[in-house]
């Protein structure tokens, strides 16, 4: 049994203003490696 607490992130005004368009091409549920590879490819351009 785990003592994990379920947490629902709250949205804030700061989240609404954050520009995360650089993540638009990443599939939902992608892991750290996929995100890192995507960002590294973008930096190469």
C-alpha positions in Angstrom: 0.0 0.0 0.0 1.3 3.5 -0.8 0.6 6.7 1.0 0.5 8.7 -2.2 -1.8 11.7 -2.1 -3.8 12.5 -5.2 -3.2 16.1 -6.2 -5.1 18.1 -8.8 -2.9 21.0 -10.0 -4.6 24.4 -9.6 -4.3 26.8 -12.5 -3.0 30.2 -11.8 -2.8 33.4 -13.7 0.9 32.7 -14.3 0.0 29.4 -16.0 -2.4 31.2 -18.3 0.4 33.5 -19.4 3.1 30.8 -19.9 4.2 30.3 -23.5 4.4 26.5 -24.0 3.9 26.6 -27.7 7.3 24.9 -28.1 5.6 21.7 -26.7 2.7 21.7 -29.3 4.3 18.9 -31.4 4.7 16.5 -28.4 2.2 13.7 -27.9 0.2 13.8 -24.7 1.6 11.4 -22.2 5.2 11.7 -23.6 7.9 11.0 -21.1 11.0 13.0 -20.2 13.1 11.4 -22.9 10.7 12.3 -25.7 10.4 15.8 -24.5 14.2 16.2 -24.1 14.7 14.8 -27.7 12.1 17.2 -29.1 13.6 20.2 -27.5 17.2 19.2 -28.5 16.0 18.9 -32.1 14.4 22.3 -32.0 17.7 23.8 -30.6 19.6 22.3 -33.6 17.6 24.4 -36.1 
